[in-house]
Amino acid sequence: MIKNIVFDISNVLAPFRFKEFLAEKGFDGMTIKRIIKASAMTPYWTEYEKGKLTYEEAMDAFISQDPGIADELRKAYDSCSGIMGRYDYTEEWTDALKAAGYKLYCITNFTPAGYEQCYDCISFIEKFDGCVFSFKEGIVKPDPMIYKTLLSRYDLKAEECVFIDDTEENVRSAENLGFTGIVFNGYEDAVKRLAEITK
């Protein structure tokens, strides 16, 4: 019997507006590609999401990947406000699940800056029963330990949990531990699949 719904946040409950955010800072398409390649596409980004690097250490690491855009990288990340957005459906969906008697949790890969500067976009988690953030734990999805951390911390059974994430690899990792998984392909599809699982 499913008792708990476990969500990813980025691009499931709140949009991660990476390219739009950089465009709004005035960068052209080519520069945006270079910024992303030098930062989010490197192992240093994962270490930052694990909380293993400070902001300055992360910036130095990103710049080392493409020194020619040092100023652009610093401008890109001088503030993360606006990198996350809001979906119209999130609060209604999660409120309805709470009202139906489900416990709500999240497991999400997040940088410290993203959490601190975009909290207004994810404040709905205050209604959740528990959350596991990568930067607080030093672990990122799909590492099985991050799912085990949720289970042990909140005394949950994997077979009583549905995990919803937009990355298939993350869902499969959860399923290997006994979670029921849903790869998020949009709100309406997820609602339909969740209803089928919990009926």
C-alpha positions as CSV (number, residue, x, y, z in Angstrom):
1,M,0.0,0.0,0.0
2,I,1.4,3.4,-1.0
3,K,1.5,5.8,1.9
4,N,4.3,8.3,0.8
5,I,4.9,10.4,-2.3
6,V,8.5,11.4,-2.8
7,F,9.2,14.1,-5.3
8,D,12.2,15.5,-7.1
9,I,11.9,19.3,-7.2
10,S,13.7,20.7,-10.3
11,N,11.5,20.4,-13.4
12,V,8.9,18.4,-11.4
13,L,7.5,20.8,-8.8
14,A,9.5,23.9,-9.8
15,P,11.1,24.7,-13.2
16,F,14.9,25.0,-13.4
17,R,15.2,27.9,-15.8
18,F,18.9,27.6,-16.5
19,K,19.1,28.9,-20.1
20,E,16.3,31.5,-19.7
21,F,18.1,32.7,-16.5
22,L,21.3,33.2,-18.4
23,A,19.6,34.9,-21.3
24,E,17.9,37.3,-18.9
25,K,21.4,38.2,-17.7
26,G,22.3,39.3,-21.2
27,F,24.3,36.4,-22.5
28,D,24.0,35.3,-26.2
29,G,23.5,31.6,-27.2
30,M,27.1,30.8,-27.8
31,T,28.2,32.3,-24.4
32,I,25.4,30.4,-22.6
33,K,26.7,27.1,-24.1
34,R,30.2,27.9,-22.9
35,I,29.0,28.8,-19.4
36,I,27.0,25.6,-19.1
37,K,29.8,23.5,-20.5
38,A,32.3,25.0,-18.0
39,S,30.1,24.7,-15.0
40,A,27.0,22.4,-15.1
41,M,28.6,19.9,-17.4
42,T,31.6,19.3,-15.2
43,P,32.2,17.1,-12.1
44,Y,32.7,20.3,-10.1
45,W,29.0,21.0,-10.4
46,T,28.2,17.7,-8.8
47,E,30.7,18.5,-6.0
48,Y,29.0,21.8,-5.5
49,E,25.6,20.1,-5.3
50,K,27.1,17.8,-2.7
51,G,28.1,20.8,-0.7
52,K,31.8,19.8,-1.0
53,L,32.8,23.1,-2.6
54,T,32.2,26.6,-1.4
55,Y,30.9,29.2,-3.8
56,E,34.4,30.6,-4.4
57,E,35.9,27.1,-4.8
58,A,33.2,26.2,-7.4
59,M,33.7,29.5,-9.3
60,D,37.5,28.9,-9.4
61,A,36.9,25.4,-10.7
62,F,34.5,26.6,-13.4
63,I,36.9,29.3,-14.5
64,S,39.7,26.8,-14.8
65,Q,37.6,25.0,-17.4
66,D,37.3,28.0,-19.6
67,P,39.4,31.0,-18.4
68,G,38.4,33.1,-21.4
69,I,34.9,33.6,-19.9
70,A,36.0,34.2,-16.3
71,D,34.0,37.5,-16.1
72,E,31.0,35.9,-17.7
73,L,31.0,33.0,-15.3
74,R,31.2,35.3,-12.3
75,K,28.3,37.4,-13.7
76,A,26.3,34.2,-14.4
77,Y,26.5,33.0,-10.8
78,D,26.8,36.3,-8.8
79,S,23.1,35.7,-8.0
80,C,21.0,32.6,-8.5
81,S,17.7,34.5,-7.9
82,G,15.5,33.6,-10.9
83,I,17.1,30.4,-11.9
84,M,14.1,28.5,-10.4
85,G,10.5,29.4,-11.2
86,R,7.0,28.3,-10.2
87,Y,4.5,25.9,-11.8
88,D,0.8,26.8,-11.4
89,Y,-0.1,23.2,-10.5
90,T,2.4,22.5,-7.7
91,E,0.6,23.7,-4.6
92,E,-2.9,22.5,-5.7
93,W,-1.4,19.0,-6.5
94,T,0.6,18.6,-3.3
95,D,-2.2,20.0,-1.2
96,A,-4.6,17.5,-2.7
97,L,-2.3,14.6,-2.0
98,K,-1.9,15.8,1.6
99,A,-5.7,16.0,1.9
100,A,-6.0,12.5,0.6
101,G,-3.8,11.3,3.4
102,Y,-0.4,10.8,1.8
103,K,2.8,11.9,3.4
104,L,5.0,14.1,1.1
105,Y,8.8,14.1,0.9
106,C,11.4,15.3,-1.5
107,I,14.9,14.1,-2.6
108,T,16.6,16.7,-4.7
109,N,20.0,17.7,-6.1
110,F,20.4,21.3,-5.1
111,T,23.3,23.7,-4.8
112,P,23.6,25.8,-1.5
113,A,23.2,29.0,-3.5
114,G,20.1,27.7,-5.3
115,Y,18.5,26.8,-2.0
116,E,19.3,30.1,-0.3
117,Q,18.5,32.4,-3.1
118,C,15.5,30.6,-4.7
119,Y,13.7,29.4,-1.5
120,D,10.7,31.6,-2.4
121,C,10.1,29.3,-5.4
122,I,10.2,26.1,-3.3
123,S,8.6,27.3,-0.1
124,F,5.8,24.7,-0.6
125,I,8.2,22.2,1.0
126,E,7.3,23.7,4.3
127,K,4.1,21.6,4.1
128,F,6.1,18.4,3.4
129,D,6.8,15.8,6.0
130,G,10.5,15.7,5.2
131,C,13.2,16.6,2.6
132,V,16.6,15.4,1.7
133,F,18.8,18.0,-0.1
134,S,22.0,16.8,-1.8
135,F,24.2,19.7,-0.5
136,K,23.2,19.0,3.1
137,E,24.0,15.3,2.8
138,G,27.1,15.3,0.6
139,I,25.3,12.8,-1.7
140,V,23.6,13.3,-5.1
141,K,21.1,11.2,-7.0
142,P,21.3,8.5,-8.3
143,D,23.5,7.4,-5.5
144,P,21.4,4.8,-3.6
145,M,22.6,6.3,-0.3
146,I,20.5,9.4,-0.8
147,Y,17.3,7.3,-1.0
148,K,18.4,5.2,2.0
149,T,18.9,8.5,3.9
150,L,15.3,9.4,3.4
151,L,14.1,6.0,4.4
152,S,16.1,5.8,7.6
153,R,15.6,9.4,8.7
154,Y,11.8,9.3,8.4
155,D,11.4,5.6,9.2
156,L,9.8,4.8,5.8
157,K,9.5,1.5,3.9
158,A,10.5,1.7,0.2
159,E,7.6,-0.4,-0.9
160,E,5.2,2.2,0.6
161,C,6.8,5.0,-1.4
162,V,6.3,6.4,-4.9
163,F,9.3,8.3,-6.3
164,I,8.7,10.9,-9.0
165,D,11.7,12.4,-10.9
166,D,12.3,13.7,-14.4
167,T,15.5,11.8,-14.8
168,E,15.1,8.1,-15.6
169,E,18.4,7.1,-14.0
170,N,17.3,8.6,-10.7
171,V,14.0,6.7,-10.9
172,R,15.6,3.4,-11.7
173,S,18.0,3.8,-8.7
174,A,15.0,4.3,-6.4
175,E,13.2,1.3,-8.0
176,N,16.2,-0.9,-7.3
177,L,15.7,-0.2,-3.6
178,G,12.0,-1.1,-3.7
179,F,10.3,2.3,-4.5
180,T,7.6,2.4,-7.1
181,G,8.9,4.9,-9.7
182,I,7.4,7.4,-12.1
183,V,9.5,9.2,-14.7
184,F,8.0,12.6,-14.9
185,N,6.9,13.6,-18.4
186,G,4.5,16.3,-17.4
187,Y,1.9,17.1,-14.7
188,E,-1.1,15.4,-16.3
189,D,0.8,12.3,-17.2
190,A,2.2,12.0,-13.6
191,V,-1.3,12.6,-12.1
192,K,-2.7,9.8,-14.3
193,R,0.1,7.4,-13.5
194,L,0.0,8.1,-9.8
195,A,-3.8,7.5,-9.7
196,E,-3.2,4.1,-11.4
197,I,-0.6,3.2,-8.8
198,T,-2.6,4.3,-5.8
199,K,-6.1,3.1,-6.7
